[in-house]
């Protein structure tokens, strides 16, 4: 295994479960990443997620459509696929090449999906274009197309979910890494990814306090979670009123 990649992913994992990929050493119970390209597998995962939401909310299946669940589940999955890579690059400068053939996953009813990796290479180029090439186009895009076709969710919404996942990861790096330089690198990488297809036009980063290494993403569409009764809107959602959004930003900055 590329030792630098493993060290970079270990550094990312210290930020929490959404940033954790683990070495694929115990082979029991892991499924190849290619399984996530099977529409039937994705339908089973969305059904499982819908049942969790029904139990947690007390709502019925009629209140929680599989299309809305699919969008929100894809957002969570996108976060699991991009957050460790962004953190590795921001914290260490090493950009792991996310080869789907070397990645594994485990089904769980709730919480972050476990992901494991076989030996991975490091990219040689700059982080933003390399992550766009490998993580976005190579890893995320094929999974996105399964969600789009199976659940009839628009590409605009789904790519907005990917942008939201990146923005959330950059915010977590800024809040928990304890390193303003890493926060700045994360924001620079995400900003670069947002200027290139397929993420171009999906969202933008804002820095309300020039003296603080904390950026906030605002997307130009919605993940559809508000369509679940009582769901509301996320902080980065286009539907969140600007004054409410700025109050939320200030609350984060005041912590």
Secondary structure by P-SEA (a helix, b strand, c coil): caaaaaaaaaaaacccccccccccccccccccccccccaaaaaaaaaaaaaaaaaacccccccccaaaaaaaaaaaaaaaacaaaaaaaaacccccccccccbbbbbbccccccccccbbbbbccccaaaaaacccccccaaaaaaaaaaccccaaaaaaaaaaaaaaaaaaaaaccccaaaaaaaaaaaaaaaaccccccccccccccccccbbbbbbccccccccccccccccccccccaaaaaaaaaaaaac
